[in-house]
Amino acid sequence: MAEHAATFRRLSRADVDARTRALNEESVLDGILMEVPVGLAPSERWFERIQTDSSRRDFALAREGEAVGFSGLVNISQRDRTAELYIFMPRAHQGRGLGSVLLEATLRFALLELNLRKITLYVTISNTAAMRFYERAGFFREAVLKEHVWHRGAYRDRVIYSRFLAAGEADRSAFYGALS
């Protein structure tokens, strides 16, 4: 991560404002299924609620102390060793390789800290940039759920992507070294 001067860390209370602003950006809203606008007070309550939720882990990628990207593993199943992934970045930080850094750090955490074997995510079919991003990162398309969600005024198809994590793929020194 040194080439991007970025730090992968657990989401903190101090990140909630930046996360809320990012969630309200049009480029982010198109890809996520949340009611808008996203308010700061509800986001702060959400942050408090997730602190004791063992079925999820939420992260931030920070540059110079400021959160510039967000990711998480949700619906974590230790029995099945699976989780669902989300990731988003404000437009100002897109196209710089930071999304790839955040994605790979999140996947390393899933493998090295949680011993997960399969990560799944959902993409609205119109989000072709996200689909290319995940395919370049080794995710494969498992299925298309037809007219699966009501999103921004219409029923939308959702594509299920997955990636199996292999024990040898995670560079332990790169992951743990970047945390210090």
TIRO-2110 file (N, C-alpha, C; in Angstrom, 1 decimal):
// TIRO-2110
0.8, -1.2, 0.0, N, 1, A
0.0, 0.0, 0.0, CA, 1, A
0.8, 1.3, 0.0, C, 1, A
2.1, 1.1, 0.2, N, 2, A
3.0, 2.3, 0.3, CA, 2, A
3.0, 3.1, -1.0, C, 2, A
2.8, 2.5, -2.1, N, 3, A
2.8, 3.2, -3.4, CA, 3, A
1.7, 4.2, -3.5, C, 3, A
0.6, 4.0, -2.7, N, 4, A
-0.5, 4.8, -2.7, CA, 4, A
-0.6, 5.7, -1.4, C, 4, A
0.4, 5.5, -0.5, N, 5, A
0.4, 6.2, 0.8, CA, 5, A
-1.0, 6.1, 1.4, C, 5, A
-1.5, 4.9, 1.5, N, 6, A
-2.8, 4.7, 2.1, CA, 6, A
-2.8, 3.7, 3.2, C, 6, A
-3.7, 3.9, 4.2, N, 7, A
-3.7, 3.0, 5.3, CA, 7, A
-5.1, 2.3, 5.4, C, 7, A
-5.1, 1.0, 5.5, N, 8, A
-6.3, 0.2, 5.6, CA, 8, A
-6.6, 0.1, 7.1, C, 8, A
-7.8, 0.4, 7.5, N, 9, A
-8.1, 0.3, 9.0, CA, 9, A
-9.6, 0.1, 9.2, C, 9, A
-9.9, -0.3, 10.4, N, 10, A
-11.3, -0.5, 10.8, CA, 10, A
-12.0, 0.9, 10.7, C, 10, A
-13.3, 0.9, 10.3, N, 11, A
-14.0, 2.2, 10.3, CA, 11, A
-14.1, 2.7, 11.7, C, 11, A
-13.9, 4.0, 11.9, N, 12, A
-14.0, 4.6, 13.2, CA, 12, A
-15.1, 5.7, 13.2, C, 12, A
-15.5, 6.1, 14.4, N, 13, A
-16.5, 7.2, 14.5, CA, 13, A
-16.1, 8.4, 13.7, C, 13, A
-14.8, 8.7, 13.7, N, 14, A
-14.3, 9.9, 13.0, CA, 14, A
-14.5, 9.8, 11.4, C, 14, A
-14.8, 8.6, 10.9, N, 15, A
-15.0, 8.4, 9.5, CA, 15, A
-16.4, 8.5, 9.1, C, 15, A
-17.4, 8.6, 10.0, N, 16, A
-18.8, 8.6, 9.7, CA, 16, A
-19.2, 9.8, 8.8, C, 16, A
-18.7, 10.9, 9.1, N, 17, A
-19.0, 12.1, 8.3, CA, 17, A
-18.6, 11.9, 6.8, C, 17, A
-17.3, 11.5, 6.6, N, 18, A
-16.8, 11.3, 5.3, CA, 18, A
-17.6, 10.2, 4.6, C, 18, A
-18.0, 9.2, 5.3, N, 19, A
-18.7, 8.1, 4.7, CA, 19, A
-20.1, 8.6, 4.3, C, 19, A
-20.7, 9.4, 5.1, N, 20, A
-22.1, 9.9, 4.8, CA, 20, A
-22.0, 10.8, 3.6, C, 20, A
-21.0, 11.7, 3.5, N, 21, A
-20.8, 12.5, 2.3, CA, 21, A
-20.7, 11.7, 1.1, C, 21, A
-19.8, 10.6, 1.2, N, 22, A
-19.6, 9.8, 0.0, CA, 22, A
-20.9, 9.1, -0.4, C, 22, A
-21.7, 8.6, 0.5, N, 23, A
-22.9, 7.9, 0.2, CA, 23, A
-23.9, 8.8, -0.5, C, 23, A
-23.8, 10.1, -0.3, N, 24, A
-24.7, 11.0, -1.0, CA, 24, A
-24.3, 11.5, -2.3, C, 24, A
-23.1, 11.1, -2.8, N, 25, A
-22.6, 11.4, -4.1, CA, 25, A
-23.3, 10.6, -5.2, C, 25, A
-23.7, 11.3, -6.2, N, 26, A
-24.5, 10.6, -7.3, CA, 26, A
-23.7, 9.4, -7.8, C, 26, A
-22.4, 9.5, -8.0, N, 27, A
-21.7, 8.3, -8.5, CA, 27, A
-21.7, 7.1, -7.6, C, 27, A
-21.8, 7.4, -6.3, N, 28, A
-21.9, 6.3, -5.3, CA, 28, A
-23.4, 5.8, -5.2, C, 28, A
-24.3, 6.7, -5.2, N, 29, A
-25.7, 6.3, -5.1, CA, 29, A
-26.2, 5.4, -6.1, C, 29, A
-25.7, 5.6, -7.3, N, 30, A
-26.1, 4.7, -8.4, CA, 30, A
-25.8, 3.3, -8.2, C, 30, A
-24.8, 3.0, -7.4, N, 31, A
-24.4, 1.6, -7.2, CA, 31, A
-24.8, 1.0, -5.9, C, 31, A
-25.4, 1.7, -5.0, N, 32, A
-25.7, 1.1, -3.7, CA, 32, A
-27.3, 1.2, -3.5, C, 32, A
-27.8, 0.3, -2.7, N, 33, A
-29.2, 0.2, -2.5, CA, 33, A
-29.5, 0.8, -1.1, C, 33, A
-29.6, 2.1, -1.0, N, 34, A
-29.9, 2.8, 0.2, CA, 34, A
-30.9, 3.9, -0.1, C, 34, A
-31.7, 4.2, 0.9, N, 35, A
-32.6, 5.3, 0.7, CA, 35, A
-31.8, 6.6, 0.8, C, 35, A
-32.2, 7.6, 0.0, N, 36, A
-31.5, 8.9, 0.0, CA, 36, A
-32.5, 10.0, 0.4, C, 36, A
-31.9, 11.1, 0.9, N, 37, A
-30.5, 11.3, 1.2, CA, 37, A
-30.1, 10.5, 2.5, C, 37, A
-28.8, 10.3, 2.6, N, 38, A
-28.3, 9.6, 3.8, CA, 38, A
-27.9, 10.8, 4.8, C, 38, A
-28.5, 10.7, 6.0, N, 39, A
-28.2, 11.8, 6.9, CA, 39, A
-27.1, 11.4, 7.9, C, 39, A
-26.5, 12.4, 8.5, N, 40, A
-25.4, 12.2, 9.4, CA, 40, A
-25.9, 11.6, 10.7, C, 40, A
-27.0, 12.1, 11.3, N, 41, A
-27.5, 11.5, 12.6, CA, 41, A
-27.9, 10.0, 12.4, C, 41, A
-28.6, 9.6, 11.3, N, 42, A
-28.8, 8.2, 11.1, CA, 42, A
-27.5, 7.4, 10.9, C, 42, A
-26.6, 8.0, 10.2, N, 43, A
-25.3, 7.3, 10.0, CA, 43, A
-24.6, 7.1, 11.4, C, 43, A
-24.6, 8.1, 12.2, N, 44, A
-24.0, 7.9, 13.6, CA, 44, A
-24.7, 6.8, 14.4, C, 44, A
-26.0, 6.7, 14.3, N, 45, A
-26.8, 5.7, 15.0, CA, 45, A
-26.4, 4.3, 14.4, C, 45, A
-26.3, 4.2, 13.0, N, 46, A
-25.9, 3.0, 12.4, CA, 46, A
-24.5, 2.6, 12.9, C, 46, A
-23.6, 3.5, 13.0, N, 47, A
-22.2, 3.2, 13.4, CA, 47, A
-22.3, 2.6, 14.9, C, 47, A
-23.0, 3.2, 15.7, N, 48, A
-23.2, 2.7, 17.1, CA, 48, A
-23.7, 1.3, 17.1, C, 48, A
-24.7, 1.0, 16.3, N, 49, A
-25.4, -0.3, 16.2, CA, 49, A
-24.5, -1.4, 15.7, C, 49, A
-23.6, -1.1, 14.8, N, 50, A
-22.8, -2.2, 14.2, CA, 50, A
-21.6, -2.5, 15.1, C, 50, A
-21.3, -1.8, 16.1, N, 51, A
-20.2, -2.0, 17.0, CA, 51, A
-20.2, -3.4, 17.6, C, 51, A
-21.4, -3.9, 17.9, N, 52, A
-21.6, -5.2, 18.5, CA, 52, A
-22.0, -6.3, 17.6, C, 52, A
-22.0, -6.0, 16.3, N, 53, A
-22.5, -7.0, 15.3, CA, 53, A
-21.4, -7.8, 14.8, C, 53, A
-21.3, -9.1, 15.2, N, 54, A
-20.2, -9.9, 14.8, CA, 54, A
-20.4, -10.5, 13.4, C, 54, A
-21.5, -10.2, 12.8, N, 55, A
-21.7, -10.7, 11.4, CA, 55, A
-21.1, -9.7, 10.3, C, 55, A
-20.4, -8.7, 10.8, N, 56, A
-19.9, -7.7, 9.8, CA, 56, A
-18.6, -7.1, 10.3, C, 56, A
-17.8, -6.6, 9.4, N, 57, A
-16.6, -5.8, 9.6, CA, 57, A
-16.6, -4.7, 8.6, C, 57, A
-16.4, -3.5, 9.1, N, 58, A
-16.4, -2.3, 8.2, CA, 58, A
-15.1, -1.6, 8.2, C, 58, A
-14.6, -1.1, 7.1, N, 59, A
-13.3, -0.6, 6.9, CA, 59, A
-13.2, 0.8, 6.2, C, 59, A
-12.1, 1.5, 6.4, N, 60, A
-11.9, 2.7, 5.7, CA, 60, A
-10.4, 2.6, 5.1, C, 60, A
-10.2, 3.2, 4.0, N, 61, A
-8.9, 3.4, 3.5, CA, 61, A
-8.6, 4.9, 3.6, C, 61, A
-7.5, 5.2, 4.3, N, 62, A
-7.2, 6.6, 4.6, CA, 62, A
-5.9, 7.1, 4.0, C, 62, A
-6.0, 8.3, 3.6, N, 63, A
-4.8, 9.0, 3.1, CA, 63, A
-4.6, 10.3, 3.9, C, 63, A
-3.4, 10.5, 4.4, N, 64, A
-3.2, 11.6, 5.3, CA, 64, A
-4.2, 11.8, 6.4, C, 64, A
-4.7, 10.7, 6.9, N, 65, A
-5.6, 10.7, 8.0, CA, 65, A
-7.1, 10.8, 7.6, C, 65, A
-7.4, 11.1, 6.4, N, 66, A
-8.7, 11.2, 5.9, CA, 66, A
-9.2, 10.0, 5.2, C, 66, A
-10.4, 9.5, 5.5, N, 67, A
-11.0, 8.4, 4.9, CA, 67, A
-11.3, 8.7, 3.4, C, 67, A
-10.8, 7.9, 2.5, N, 68, A
-11.0, 8.2, 1.0, CA, 68, A
-11.8, 7.0, 0.4, C, 68, A
-12.0, 6.0, 1.1, N, 69, A
-12.8, 4.8, 0.5, CA, 69, A
-13.3, 4.0, 1.7, C, 69, A
-14.3, 3.2, 1.3, N, 70, A
-15.0, 2.4, 2.4, CA, 70, A
-15.3, 1.0, 1.9, C, 70, A
-15.2, 0.0, 2.7, N, 71, A
-15.5, -1.3, 2.3, CA, 71, A
-16.0, -2.1, 3.6, C, 71, A
-16.5, -3.3, 3.3, N, 72, A
-17.0, -4.1, 4.4, CA, 72, A
-17.3, -5.5, 4.0, C, 72, A
-17.3, -6.3, 5.0, N, 73, A
-17.7, -7.7, 4.9, CA, 73, A
-19.0, -7.9, 5.8, C, 73, A
-20.1, -8.3, 5.1, N, 74, A
-21.3, -8.4, 5.9, CA, 74, A
-21.9, -9.8, 5.7, C, 74, A
-22.8, -10.1, 6.5, N, 75, A
-23.4, -11.5, 6.5, CA, 75, A
-22.3, -12.5, 6.6, C, 75, A
-21.3, -12.3, 7.5, N, 76, A
-20.2, -13.2, 7.7, CA, 76, A
-20.8, -14.5, 8.3, C, 76, A
-20.4, -15.6, 7.7, N, 77, A
-20.8, -16.9, 8.2, CA, 77, A
-19.5, -17.7, 8.5, C, 77, A
-19.2, -17.9, 9.8, N, 78, A
-18.0, -18.7, 10.2, CA, 78, A
-18.2, -20.2, 9.8, C, 78, A
-19.5, -20.6, 9.9, N, 79, A
-19.7, -22.0, 9.6, CA, 79, A
-19.4, -22.3, 8.1, C, 79, A
-19.9, -21.4, 7.2, N, 80, A
-19.7, -21.6, 5.8, CA, 80, A
-18.5, -21.0, 5.3, C, 80, A
-17.9, -20.1, 6.1, N, 81, A
-16.6, -19.4, 5.8, CA, 81, A
-16.9, -18.5, 4.6, C, 81, A
-18.0, -17.8, 4.6, N, 82, A
-18.4, -16.9, 3.5, CA, 82, A
-18.7, -15.5, 4.1, C, 82, A
-18.8, -14.5, 3.2, N, 83, A
-19.3, -13.2, 3.5, CA, 83, A
-19.6, -12.5, 2.2, C, 83, A
-20.4, -11.4, 2.3, N, 84, A
-20.7, -10.5, 1.2, CA, 84, A
-19.8, -9.3, 1.4, C, 84, A
-19.4, -8.7, 0.3, N, 85, A
-18.5, -7.6, 0.3, CA, 85, A
-19.2, -6.4, -0.3, C, 85, A
-18.9, -5.2, 0.3, N, 86, A
-19.3, -3.9, -0.3, CA, 86, A
-18.1, -3.1, -0.4, C, 86, A
-18.0, -2.1, -1.3, N, 87, A
-16.9, -1.2, -1.4, CA, 87, A
-17.4, 0.0, -2.2, C, 87, A
-17.0, 1.2, -1.8, N, 88, A
-17.4, 2.4, -2.5, CA, 88, A
-16.4, 3.5, -2.2, C, 88, A
-16.2, 4.4, -3.2, N, 89, A
-15.3, 5.5, -3.1, CA, 89, A
-15.9, 6.8, -3.6, C, 89, A
-15.6, 7.9, -3.0, N, 90, A
-16.1, 9.2, -3.6, CA, 90, A
-15.4, 9.4, -4.9, C, 90, A
-16.1, 10.1, -5.8, N, 91, A
-15.6, 10.3, -7.2, CA, 91, A
-14.2, 10.9, -7.2, C, 91, A
-13.9, 11.8, -6.3, N, 92, A
-12.6, 12.5, -6.3, CA, 92, A
-11.4, 11.5, -6.1, C, 92, A
-11.7, 10.3, -5.6, N, 93, A
-10.6, 9.3, -5.3, CA, 93, A
-10.7, 8.1, -6.2, C, 93, A
-11.6, 8.1, -7.2, N, 94, A
-11.7, 7.0, -8.1, CA, 94, A
-10.7, 7.2, -9.2, C, 94, A
-10.3, 6.1, -9.8, N, 95, A
-9.4, 6.1, -11.0, CA, 95, A
-8.0, 6.3, -10.6, C, 95, A
-7.6, 6.1, -9.4, N, 96, A
-6.2, 6.2, -8.9, CA, 96, A
-5.6, 4.9, -8.4, C, 96, A
-6.3, 3.9, -8.5, N, 97, A
-5.8, 2.6, -8.0, CA, 97, A
-6.2, 2.3, -6.6, C, 97, A
-6.8, 3.3, -5.9, N, 98, A
-7.1, 3.1, -4.5, CA, 98, A
-8.2, 2.1, -4.3, C, 98, A
-9.1, 2.0, -5.2, N, 99, A
-10.2, 1.0, -5.1, CA, 99, A
-9.6, -0.4, -5.1, C, 99, A
-8.6, -0.6, -5.9, N, 100, A
-7.9, -1.9, -6.0, CA, 100, A
-7.2, -2.2, -4.7, C, 100, A
-6.5, -1.2, -4.1, N, 101, A
-5.8, -1.3, -2.9, CA, 101, A
-6.8, -1.7, -1.8, C, 101, A
-7.9, -1.0, -1.7, N, 102, A
-8.9, -1.2, -0.7, CA, 102, A
-9.6, -2.6, -0.8, C, 102, A
-9.9, -3.0, -2.1, N, 103, A
-10.4, -4.3, -2.3, CA, 103, A
-9.5, -5.4, -1.9, C, 103, A
-8.3, -5.4, -2.3, N, 104, A
-7.3, -6.4, -1.9, CA, 104, A
-7.0, -6.5, -0.4, C, 104, A
-7.0, -5.3, 0.2, N, 105, A
-6.8, -5.3, 1.7, CA, 105, A
-8.0, -5.9, 2.4, C, 105, A
-9.2, -5.7, 1.9, N, 106, A
-10.4, -6.3, 2.5, CA, 106, A
-10.4, -7.8, 2.3, C, 106, A
-10.0, -8.2, 1.1, N, 107, A
-9.9, -9.7, 0.9, CA, 107, A
-8.8, -10.3, 1.7, C, 107, A
-7.7, -9.7, 1.9, N, 108, A
-6.7, -10.3, 2.7, CA, 108, A
-7.2, -10.4, 4.2, C, 108, A
-7.8, -9.3, 4.6, N, 109, A
-8.4, -9.4, 6.0, CA, 109, A
-9.4, -10.6, 6.1, C, 109, A
-10.2, -10.8, 5.1, N, 110, A
-11.2, -11.9, 5.1, CA, 110, A
-10.5, -13.2, 5.2, C, 110, A
-9.4, -13.4, 4.5, N, 111, A
-8.6, -14.6, 4.5, CA, 111, A
-7.8, -14.8, 5.8, C, 111, A
-7.0, -13.8, 6.1, N, 112, A
-6.0, -13.9, 7.1, CA, 112, A
-6.6, -13.8, 8.5, C, 112, A
-7.6, -12.9, 8.7, N, 113, A
-8.1, -12.7, 10.0, CA, 113, A
-9.4, -13.5, 10.3, C, 113, A
-10.2, -13.7, 9.3, N, 114, A
-11.5, -14.4, 9.5, CA, 114, A
-11.5, -15.8, 8.9, C, 114, A
-10.5, -16.2, 8.2, N, 115, A
-10.4, -17.5, 7.6, CA, 115, A
-11.5, -17.8, 6.6, C, 115, A
-12.0, -16.8, 5.9, N, 116, A
-13.1, -17.0, 5.0, CA, 116, A
-12.5, -17.6, 3.7, C, 116, A
-13.4, -18.3, 3.0, N, 117, A
-13.0, -19.0, 1.7, CA, 117, A
-13.7, -18.5, 0.5, C, 117, A
-14.8, -17.8, 0.7, N, 118, A
-15.6, -17.3, -0.5, CA, 118, A
-16.2, -16.0, -0.2, C, 118, A
-16.0, -15.0, -1.1, N, 119, A
-16.6, -13.7, -0.9, CA, 119, A
-17.6, -13.5, -2.1, C, 119, A
-18.7, -13.0, -1.8, N, 120, A
-19.8, -12.7, -2.8, CA, 120, A
-20.2, -11.3, -2.7, C, 120, A
-20.6, -10.7, -3.9, N, 121, A
-21.1, -9.4, -3.9, CA, 121, A
-22.2, -9.3, -4.9, C, 121, A
-23.0, -8.2, -4.9, N, 122, A
-24.1, -8.0, -5.8, CA, 122, A
-23.8, -6.6, -6.5, C, 122, A
-24.1, -6.6, -7.8, N, 123, A
-23.9, -5.4, -8.6, CA, 123, A
-25.2, -5.2, -9.5, C, 123, A
-25.6, -4.0, -9.5, N, 124, A
-26.8, -3.7, -10.4, CA, 124, A
-26.2, -3.7, -11.8, C, 124, A
-27.0, -4.4, -12.6, N, 125, A
-26.5, -4.8, -14.0, CA, 125, A
-26.1, -3.5, -14.8, C, 125, A
-26.6, -2.4, -14.5, N, 126, A
-26.3, -1.2, -15.3, CA, 126, A
-24.9, -0.6, -14.9, C, 126, A
-24.3, -1.1, -13.8, N, 127, A
-23.1, -0.6, -13.3, CA, 127, A
-21.9, -1.4, -13.9, C, 127, A
-21.7, -1.2, -15.2, N, 128, A
-20.7, -1.9, -16.0, CA, 128, A
-19.3, -1.7, -15.5, C, 128, A
-19.0, -0.4, -15.1, N, 129, A
-17.7, -0.2, -14.6, CA, 129, A
-17.3, -1.0, -13.3, C, 129, A
-18.3, -1.2, -12.5, N, 130, A
-18.1, -2.0, -11.3, CA, 130, A
-17.9, -3.5, -11.7, C, 130, A
-18.7, -3.9, -12.7, N, 131, A
-18.5, -5.3, -13.1, CA, 131, A
-17.1, -5.6, -13.7, C, 131, A
-16.6, -4.6, -14.5, N, 132, A
-15.3, -4.8, -15.1, CA, 132, A
-14.2, -4.8, -13.9, C, 132, A
-14.4, -3.9, -12.9, N, 133, A
-13.5, -3.8, -11.8, CA, 133, A
-13.4, -5.1, -11.1, C, 133, A
-14.6, -5.7, -10.8, N, 134, A
-14.6, -7.0, -10.0, CA, 134, A
-14.0, -8.2, -10.9, C, 134, A
-14.3, -8.2, -12.1, N, 135, A
-13.8, -9.2, -13.0, CA, 135, A
-12.3, -9.1, -13.1, C, 135, A
-11.7, -7.9, -13.2, N, 136, A
-10.3, -7.8, -13.2, CA, 136, A
-9.6, -8.2, -11.9, C, 136, A
-10.4, -8.1, -10.8, N, 137, A
-9.9, -8.5, -9.5, CA, 137, A
-10.1, -10.0, -9.2, C, 137, A
-10.6, -10.8, -10.2, N, 138, A
-10.7, -12.2, -10.1, CA, 138, A
-12.0, -12.7, -9.7, C, 138, A
-13.0, -11.9, -9.6, N, 139, A
-14.4, -12.3, -9.3, CA, 139, A
-15.0, -12.9, -10.6, C, 139, A
-15.9, -13.9, -10.4, N, 140, A
-16.6, -14.5, -11.5, CA, 140, A
-18.1, -14.3, -11.3, C, 140, A
-18.8, -14.2, -12.5, N, 141, A
-20.2, -14.0, -12.4, CA, 141, A
-20.9, -15.4, -12.1, C, 141, A
-21.7, -15.4, -11.1, N, 142, A
-22.4, -16.7, -10.7, CA, 142, A
-23.8, -16.7, -11.3, C, 142, A
-24.5, -15.6, -11.3, N, 143, A
-25.9, -15.6, -11.7, CA, 143, A
-26.4, -14.1, -11.9, C, 143, A
-27.5, -14.0, -12.6, N, 144, A
-28.2, -12.8, -12.7, CA, 144, A
-29.6, -12.9, -12.1, C, 144, A
-30.0, -12.1, -11.2, N, 145, A
-31.3, -12.1, -10.5, CA, 145, A
-32.1, -11.1, -11.3, C, 145, A
-33.1, -11.5, -12.0, N, 146, A
-33.9, -10.7, -12.9, CA, 146, A
-34.9, -9.8, -12.1, C, 146, A
-34.9, -8.5, -12.4, N, 147, A
-35.8, -7.6, -11.8, CA, 147, A
-35.9, -7.8, -10.3, C, 147, A
-34.7, -7.9, -9.7, N, 148, A
-34.6, -8.3, -8.3, CA, 148, A
-34.8, -7.2, -7.2, C, 148, A
-34.5, -6.0, -7.6, N, 149, A
-34.6, -4.9, -6.6, CA, 149, A
-35.2, -3.7, -7.2, C, 149, A
-35.9, -2.9, -6.4, N, 150, A
-36.5, -1.6, -6.8, CA, 150, A
-35.4, -0.6, -6.5, C, 150, A
-34.9, 0.0, -7.5, N, 151, A
-33.7, 0.9, -7.3, CA, 151, A
-33.9, 2.2, -8.2, C, 151, A
-34.0, 3.3, -7.5, N, 152, A
-34.1, 4.6, -8.2, CA, 152, A
-35.2, 4.6, -9.2, C, 152, A
-36.3, 4.1, -8.9, N, 153, A
-37.5, 4.2, -9.7, CA, 153, A
-37.8, 3.1, -10.7, C, 153, A
-37.1, 2.0, -10.6, N, 154, A
-37.4, 0.9, -11.5, CA, 154, A
-36.8, -0.4, -10.9, C, 154, A
-37.4, -1.5, -11.3, N, 155, A
-36.9, -2.8, -10.9, CA, 155, A
-35.6, -3.1, -11.7, C, 155, A
-34.6, -3.5, -11.0, N, 156, A
-33.3, -3.7, -11.7, CA, 156, A
-32.8, -5.2, -11.5, C, 156, A
-32.1, -5.6, -12.5, N, 157, A
-31.4, -6.9, -12.4, CA, 157, A
-30.2, -6.7, -11.5, C, 157, A
-29.8, -7.8, -10.8, N, 158, A
-28.6, -7.8, -9.9, CA, 158, A
-27.8, -8.9, -10.4, C, 158, A
-26.5, -8.7, -10.5, N, 159, A
-25.5, -9.7, -10.9, CA, 159, A
-24.8, -10.2, -9.6, C, 159, A
-24.7, -11.5, -9.4, N, 160, A
-24.0, -12.0, -8.3, CA, 160, A
-22.6, -12.4, -8.7, C, 160, A
-21.6, -11.8, -8.1, N, 161, A
-20.2, -12.1, -8.3, CA, 161, A
-19.6, -12.8, -7.1, C, 161, A
-18.6, -13.7, -7.3, N, 162, A
-18.0, -14.4, -6.2, CA, 162, A
-16.5, -14.5, -6.5, C, 162, A
-15.7, -14.8, -5.5, N, 163, A
-14.3, -15.1, -5.6, CA, 163, A
-14.0, -16.0, -4.5, C, 163, A
-13.3, -17.1, -4.8, N, 164, A
-12.8, -18.0, -3.8, CA, 164, A
-11.4, -17.5, -3.4, C, 164, A
-11.1, -17.5, -2.1, N, 165, A
-9.9, -17.1, -1.5, CA, 165, A
-9.0, -18.3, -1.3, C, 165, A
-7.8, -18.3, -1.7, N, 166, A
-6.9, -19.4, -1.5, CA, 166, A
-5.8, -19.0, -0.5, C, 166, A
-5.5, -20.0, 0.4, N, 167, A
-4.6, -19.7, 1.5, CA, 167, A
-3.3, -19.1, 1.0, C, 167, A
-2.7, -19.5, -0.1, N, 168, A
-1.5, -19.0, -0.6, CA, 168, A
-1.5, -17.7, -1.3, C, 168, A
-2.7, -17.1, -1.5, N, 169, A
-2.7, -15.9, -2.3, CA, 169, A
-2.5, -14.6, -1.5, C, 169, A
-2.6, -14.7, -0.2, N, 170, A
-2.5, -13.5, 0.6, CA, 170, A
-1.0, -13.3, 1.1, C, 170, A
-0.5, -12.1, 0.8, N, 171, A
0.8, -11.7, 1.2, CA, 171, A
0.7, -11.2, 2.6, C, 171, A
1.1, -12.1, 3.6, N, 172, A
1.0, -11.7, 5.0, CA, 172, A
1.8, -10.5, 5.3, C, 172, A
3.0, -10.5, 4.9, N, 173, A
3.9, -9.4, 5.3, CA, 173, A
3.4, -8.0, 4.7, C, 173, A
2.8, -8.0, 3.5, N, 174, A
2.3, -6.8, 2.9, CA, 174, A
1.0, -6.4, 3.7, C, 174, A
0.2, -7.3, 4.1, N, 175, A
-1.0, -6.9, 4.8, CA, 175, A
-0.7, -6.4, 6.2, C, 175, A
0.1, -7.2, 7.0, N, 176, A
0.4, -6.8, 8.4, CA, 176, A
1.4, -5.6, 8.4, C, 176, A
2.3, -5.6, 7.5, N, 177, A
3.2, -4.4, 7.4, CA, 177, A
2.5, -3.1, 7.2, C, 177, A
1.4, -3.2, 6.4, N, 178, A
0.7, -1.9, 6.0, CA, 178, A
-0.1, -1.4, 7.2, C, 178, A
-0.4, -2.3, 8.2, N, 179, A
-1.2, -1.9, 9.3, CA, 179, A
-0.4, -1.2, 10.4, C, 179, A
0.9, -1.3, 10.3, N, 180, A
1.7, -0.7, 11.4, CA, 180, A
2.1, 0.7, 11.1, C, 180, A
END
